[in-house]
């Protein structure tokens, strides 16, 4: 109880609440703009948060992270264009309902399912917190190294059909973090005699380039789309929450999938929503209506999406391992303020952990209240021309890069990564493995140095229960991927040439 009261006291400050409100509403606005997304917004805001206290900066980022998918459902349902990539599945049943004149009901189901999924995950994780506090001290240097390696492996193998490019890009990220002066022996690595490489490649510079500048180039190179917005009546909160009660089983199962997938690095929203959607379709009394405007499809997709953010904070806070690019950006805020996520955070700063969970709960309350009263006004955001958005994103990104260290070298590096990210997007290749490679690569190197001081033989590295379990999971993940590749190869036996 004392810990909870301390968390509430930590949040009961005007700057924390202001950051929460601005981040929550800003995330909805960003999510409602097709082509922008939370990653771009967080990349732009990230340099600003370095000047704030950790709880204030993380509150603003959590607001954007947790609310963007709420806003992304609006264009997905109304104009068949997902505001964020994870809202793509919502278009399957949301837009057909709009075509039938049921846009109001589709939006209300999306909002209520999102709120249910978010609250479900927060409650589940607060109940798991005492267990995590006991397990976290069992993770030493070798366990965290293996957990980070498992995170890299899972990020790679979950890119189905793009495993090899994802592996190459993850290795590129691991290589990038080695550039500069090595912190132990103070030797130069891969600087090639260039003074501007001695300080290394800054994570934030790479993030702004790969996500913000590349997306600005995509918007500038594309054409402005004219969206014809359908009329939507005012949505009432209490009158529409009862509609979700009809689909409470689907919402609960979808939220459970979101919690499980969110806790596993490299899995996240996409896996959880497809599993939830498949379950909803198999268990539905009208499976033939999925993809044609079935409300259960919207509930499954949105509940699964919005239950992930809170769960994704678990590997980040307990082990310092981000599951995807958004939590990797948040990890930078921890490092800047010398707050190191890991086992000691759960044992020494439980009030900080609870404060973050309370932030997640409050932001969902703020967002839902805002959406149920301001949807019709918010729809006008979708009318902003893409090229204007591109110019604004590019401008703010370059300003943000320069203000980091007042360095034109950083601007040039970010621009180069922006062009590289633009090429990757044109080729439909993932960019997140690079960011995760930079973050997890640094973590793996540091933990491996520490662990090797007590390791005499290779088997000593996995002689503890948690280390052995993590090693076994890595082997199974790689073996499963190899089996999938071998099984998918065409059987050439018995083939003949005419």
Secondary structure, DSSP 4 states (H G I P E B T S, - for coil): -HHHHHHHHHH-SHHHHHHHHHHHHHHHHHHTSTTT-HHHHHHHHHHHHTTS-HHHHHHHHHHHHHHHHHHHHHHHHHSS--SSGGGTTHHHHHHHHHHTT-HHHHHHHHHHHHHHHHHHHHHHHHHHHHHHHHHHTT--HHHHHHHHHHHHHHHHHTSTT-HHHHHHHHHHHHHHTT-EE-TTT--EES-TT-GGGTT---HHHHHIIIIIIHHHHHHHHS------PPP-PPPPHHHHHHHHHTTHHHHHHHHHHHHHHHHSTTTHHHHHHHHHHHHHHHH-TTGGGTTSS-HHHHHHHHHHHHTHHHHHHHHHHHHS--SSHHHHHHHHHHHHTT---SHHHHHH-HHHHHHHHHHHHHHHHHHHHHHHHHHHHHGGGGGS-HHHHHHHHHHHHHHHHHHHHT-HHHHHHHHHHHHHHHHHHHTT--SHHHHHHHHHHHHHHHHHHHHHTT-SSGGGGG-SHHHHHHHHHHHHHHHHHHHHHHHHS---TT----
